Structures are given as C-alpha cells and as structure tokens.
Amino acid sequence: SAVISQKPSRDICQRGTSLTIQCQVDSQVTMMFWYRQQPGQSLTLIATANQGSEATYESGFVIDKFPISRPNLTFSTLTVSNMSPEDSSIYLCSVFDRTTNTEAFFGQGTRLTVV
Amino acid sequence: AQSVAQPEDQVNVAEGNPLTVKCTYSVSGNPYLFWYVQYPNRGLQFLLKYITGDNLVKGSYGFEAEFNKSQTSFHLKKPSALVSDSALYFCAVRAPSGNTGKLIFGQGTTLQVKP
C-alpha cells in the first residue's frame, strides 16, 4: 500500500483565484495521478504526473487551467487556476501500489468550493 | 471506447442479508478490475481486484467479487451485510495495454444497509 497525504483537506475560494493542492507519498513512485470528482459524480482522471517530464493531460483538461508540478519522486502539486464555481469538486491524488503496480491508492482528497 | 457501468444508483439491503452491487465493463483485451469504497468525507479505499486466475476474488471487510468474462461483469458481493457497509461503491477498470495507469470508474452505487 501507500500513505498519501493531501493538503489542504478542504478550502473555500473566491472565483478568479487559484488554489494549489499538495500531494505527498511515503515512498518513491514513478507515476502520480490527479483525479477530479464533481459533486454526485464519479472520478475522472485529470492528468498523470511523471517526475522529470511534463504531465500528460486527459481530454478536456489543459495545462493552463490545471498546471502540475512533480519536483521529485514523492511529491506533486495540482493548481486549479482562475477558478469558477464549476471547479467545485473533490480533487484526489493517487499512486499505484509499489509492490504490485496494479491497484491504485488515493489520498483523502481536497474538497474545493468556489464561491 | 472504454467504459464501466454500474446500473444501480442505489442498493438497499437489510442487515444480515446478502448484497450484490453490479458492474459491467467494456474494455478491449484483459483488463484489470477493481472495487473501491468511499465513505462520507473520505478518500477512496481499495477493496479488491481481479487480475487473472480464479474468477472469485476475496477482499477487505468480507467482500468478494465474481469475474465473468463472457458477460463482462465484475459484481461485488458480501454474504451478510453490515450497517457499517453503507457507503458509495465504485467499480473501476484499467486497461493493461499501454500501461498508462488510467483508471476508468463507474458512476458509483450507494449501498444502504438498514438495521
């Protein structure tokens, strides 16, 4: 398994501002994933963050809106830029099990409300 | 396109009765299959997985799931439900080819276990 710490756990932000979410893992991992869970909906992958290279974004998500940093093998940040109420969601960081590389583990999530 | 379907938004069972939460998928090849549970204001917790081998897999908290390749299904089951099992359950698939690591989630099923 993996221990994943996300900060902040929740925040209320004004529209037009940006929020940076941090994800810290207790072991070195190659890939880190950022997901979004909109209210009452399922999880959707935003992007995959690899250390030493640009993040890979899924269709519908762009770097200008969701810039990602991956400075080392245990840490990543996701920024939600120029926020609007539609960005109100839970954002979750995820990594694969270091041993099996099959199942994913998730942080507790960051509950973002944009007003 | 790859997809996961959970046909029931909510499943209601009485405590002590068996439960089934349904999941079907549409993914090429031999996907990895997973079940996750989400308690209120919590992140996702991994329950179990199917990679290969026996069609019946056992996981955490007494849950099990049955893989049926011909029906492309991976239903979650538990012989005797507990009130504490009440939560939101997600089925997810991961296509092994390409090893992008992307998980595709179903829309989730709320399990309500009544005393």
Interface residues (C-beta under 8 A of the other chain):
Chain A: S1 I4 Q6 M31 F33 Y35 Q41 S42 L43 T44 L45 T48 T56 E58 L92 S94 F96 T102 E103 A104 F105 F106 G107 Q108 G109 R111
Chain B: Y32 F34 Y36 N41 R42 G43 L44 Q45 F46 K49 I51 F90 R94 T100 G101 K102 L103 F105 G106 Q107 G108
